[in-house]
Amino acid sequence: MKILVAQPGKIGDLVCTTPLFRTLAENFKAPVDIIAGPFALDLLKGNDSVREVYSRKVEPDILRKENYTHILVLMPSVEIWGLARKASISNIWSTIHPKMTRRERLFSFFYLTRKFPYNFSSAQQHYLQMGQALGAANLIQKREIRYGSEDEQKIAEFLREQNLQDKKLVGISVTAGKDFKEWGNQNYKQLVDKLNSENFTVIAVGTKEERPKLETLQNSLARQDMFLNVAGDFKLSEFAALAVNFRAFIAADTGPLYIADALGIPVVDLMGPCYSGGQKPLGENAVLIGECLKPEHPKCRMMDSPNYLKEEFQRCMAEIRFEEVWQGFQSLKL
């Protein structure tokens, strides 16, 4: 049996899939190959449970030469189902769920040899159940992120150049993969000003495209000298090496937060419209904040909402108060 795993999701989804990679590698005594987004190669650096990382644009002939017997497609994807068929993979197993598009439902009938219904409970456990169906008996639960010595060296130089070695550092991510998950610069200004007043230096991470938004935030702060905008400066593996220096990380439910949590960093997750029953930080020192954790807000759960209600999702983030976030931060064991 030779297994290929396809994770079409984003950074946080991939972090939550690392227990499956480890489970398959240890149970079947061989690292697995995966199909994932362009960030995967850097994010999985040094992870010896993974052998090969393919892009979603990989040619079928390349996969066919590997003689895979099974592919586990962790999220519905007509593109990947078709790729697996062209690569002559005989066992195409995939997650399905009630919110699939009509096209996905149609092609699932033709392409899939086994379907795994997802009921919007823990995504990580769902992935592991797919591994269990292959015969994996020992299920690994721990998420893992690694980085290399060159990443450590770059971050050590950065901390030294910025004179941060002895400072109390808190990381934040103001932006998110979806704009309706953002809490807003005005809220983050209040949070950063409070952190600075408590002698915490704040490091804001993000992509190069997000840098201007962070510059606007920095210009509004009372203590601009205690805020560093490093958006676009570091690769994901370098961010991981940076994150281990944080006392805590505060962000919406987004990829960098899942990286920090997997590294054991205390986190405050502004869940907003994200449904914690499906995916959440699992660290012992994690605080989840957001109206959608409350039973009276069932419609705003992003994963099981009957419609893609962007305005309601934004309302969920807007209803998160600074006092809740600060109280959550204070409750962390720093």
N, C-alpha and C positions, 0 to 999 in steps of 0.2 A: 504494500500500500504506500502510495506517495501522495502527499497532501499539499494542496495549494489553498491559501486563505485569501479572500478578497474583502477588504474593508474600504468601502467607498466613502466613508464619513470623513470628518475633519479631525483636527489635532486631538481634541478631548476624546473623541470616539476611539482613536487609535491607542491612546493611553489606556483606555478601558478594555482594550483587546489584548494587551500584553499578557494578562493571565492565561488567555487561551493559547498564545504562542508558546508559553512556558509549559503549559499542560501537555500540548501535543508533542513538544520536543522531548520532554522527560518520559512520557508514556510510550512513545514509539521510537525512542533512542536515536532521534535525528532531528536537526533543526528544520523548520518549515520555511517554505517560500511564500511570499505574499504579494498581492497587488494592492497598491494604496496610492494616495496623493503624493505630490512632489516633495512634501515635507518629511515623508516617512524615512528616507535614507538617512537624514541628519538626526531625526528623532530617535531612531533605533540604533544609532551608532554604539557599537560595543555589546549589543544584545545578542548573545550567542545562541539564543533560541530561534533566531532568524538567520537563514542562509542567504537568500536572494530577495531583493526588493524590486518588483517590476512596476512600471507606470501603467496607468489604465490604457495607454496607447500601445502597449506591447503587441508585437506581431504574433498572430496565432501560431505561425511556424516555430517560433522560439519556444512557446509553451509545449507544442506537440512533441518536440524533440526530448522533452523532459519526461514524457510518459506518465503524467499525473493520472492517478486513478480516481481522485476525488477533488472537488473544489467546494469549499464552504464560502458562500456569498452571504456576508453578515447583514447586509441591507439590500432591499430589492433594487436590482439594476438590470434593465433589459440589455444595456450595453455589455455588461460583464457576462450575463447569461449567454448572449450570442457569441462572445469571444470564447467562452468555454466550449461551446458546441463546435466552433470552427477549429479549436485546438484538439478536438477528438477526446475530450475528457468525458468519460462515460457516466460518472456519478456527479451530477450537478445538484448540490444541495443548497437551499437558500431560505433565508428568512422571508416570510410573507406577513402581511398585517392588513387589517380592514381598511386602512386609509390609502392603500395602493391606488394608483391611477387605473383607469380602464385599460390603458395600453399595457401596464405592468400585469394586471390580472390576466389579460389575454395571452401574453407571451409566457407567463408562468405555466400555463397549461401545456404549451408546446415544448418548453425548454427544460423544465425541472423534473428531476427524477425523484426528489424527496423535498417536501416542504415542511418548514418549521414555523408554525404560527407564533407570532409575537403579540403578547397581550398587554404591552406597555408596562410590564413589571421590570425588574432589574435587567438592563441590557447585558451587563457583564455575565450574569447567571444564564441568560439565554444563550450567549455565545458558548459558554462552558457546556451547556446541555447538548449543543451540536457536537462538541468534541467528545462528550460522553457517548453519543450515538455511534461514534466511530469505534468505540471500545476503550476510551480513556477512563481509567478507574480512579487515578489520583488527580483530583482537580485542584489546581493552584489558584489561590485567590489574590495573591499580592500583585499589585501593579508595579511595574519597574521602569525606571528611566536611568540611563547611564550617560556618561560623558568621558572624554578622553583627557590625557595629560596636557595636550595642547590647548584644550578648552580651559582647563584650570590655570595654565600659564597666562593665557590672554586675560582672564578675569583678574588674576593676581596683579598683573601690570596695570589694569584699569583701576583697581581699588587703590593701588599705590599712587598712581598719577593724580587721582582725585582726592587723595588723603582721606580715604574712607575706612582704613583698616580698623580703627577703634570706634567708629561711629555705629549708632544703633540704626540699622537699615530696615525699611519697610518697602516692599514692592507693591506696585499697583498696575492695573491695566484699565485705562479709562475707556478704551474702545472694545468692541467685540465683533465676532464674525457677522452678526446680524445687528443692524442699527437699533432695532426695537429692544435689544438687550442692554443698551447703554443707559447709565444712570444720569449722565449729564455733567458738564463741566462745573456748573454752579454747586452741585452737591459735592463733587470731588474737591472743589476749592475749600469748602467748609471742612471736609475731612482732612485734607492735607494741611491746612492752617492749624487744625487741632493737633495733628501728629507732630508738626514742627514745634508747636508750643510745648509739647511733652518731650522735646529733644530727639525726635526721630527724624532722620534724613530719609526722604522719599525718592525712590527710583521708579520712574514710569517707563514701562516697556510697551512695545507695539511694533507695527511694520513701518517701513519708510514712508508709506502714504499717510500714516496716522500722525506723523511728526508735527505737522502744522497745528492740529487740534491740541496737542500737548503744549506747544509753544504758547498758544492762546491761554491755556490754563496757567502756565508758569508766569505769564505776564500779569495775571490777576492776583498772585499770591502775596501774602505779607512778607514771607521769607523766601525769596527766590533762590537764595544761596543754599537753601536746604532742600532743593528739588533738582533732580537730574533727569533730563529727557534723553533716554537712550533708544528711542524708537528707531528701528532699522539698523542699529549698530551691531547686533549680535545674531548669530545663527541660533537655532533651537538648542543645540547641544551646548553652546556657550551660555545661553540663557539658563540652562539647567545648572551649569557651574556657578553662575551668578546667584541663582535662587537659593543655593544652600547657605549663602551669607545673610539672607533675610531673617529678621526676627518673625516676620509674618508677611503674607501676601493677601491683598484685598482686590477683588475684581468681580465682575459679572461671571456667570457660568460659561467660561470660555477656556480655550486650550491651555494658555499659560498657567491658569489656576490648577488645572488637572496635573500639569507637570510638577508644579510646586507641591501639591498634595502627595503625589507619588514619591517625592523625595523626602517626605516627612516634615515639610514646612507647615507651620500653623497657617490656616487659611480662613478667610471670611468670604463666603460665596453669596453674592447677591443674586439669588435664584430668579427672582422676577417671574416671567412666564414659563420658566423651565420646570418640568415635573421631576421632583427629586426621587419619585418612585422608580423612574426609568434609569436615571443616571445622576450620580452625585459624588462628591469627594468622600473617600472612605477612611481618611486618616483619623487617628484618635483625637487630634487637635484641630477639628474643622467645625466651623459654625456656619449654618445655613440660614439666610435671611431672605424673606420675601413673602408677600401676601399670598402667593399661590401655594405656600406650604399649609395654608389654612383651609379647612374643609368648606368654608363658605365661598371659596373661589374656584370651584371645579372647572368652569369654562375656560379659564385662562391657562390651563396646563397645555403647554405648547405641543406635547406629543399626542394628546388625545382630544384636543379641541375639535369640535365638529367642523369648524371653518378656520382658515388661516387669518385670524382676526388681529391684524397688526395693531390697530388702535387700542384694543383691549390689552394686548401684550405690553404696549408702551405705558398704559395706565398702571399695570402691575409694577413696572420699574419706578414710575413716578410716585407711587404710594409708599415706597421704601423711604423711611425717614432717617435723617442723619443720626438721630439719637439711638435708633435700633442698631445701626452699623457700629457706632462708637461703643455701645454696650457689648455688642458681639466681639469687637476687638479686645475690649478690656477683659472679657471672660476667657480669652485664650491663655494657655499656659506658656508664657514667653520665657 
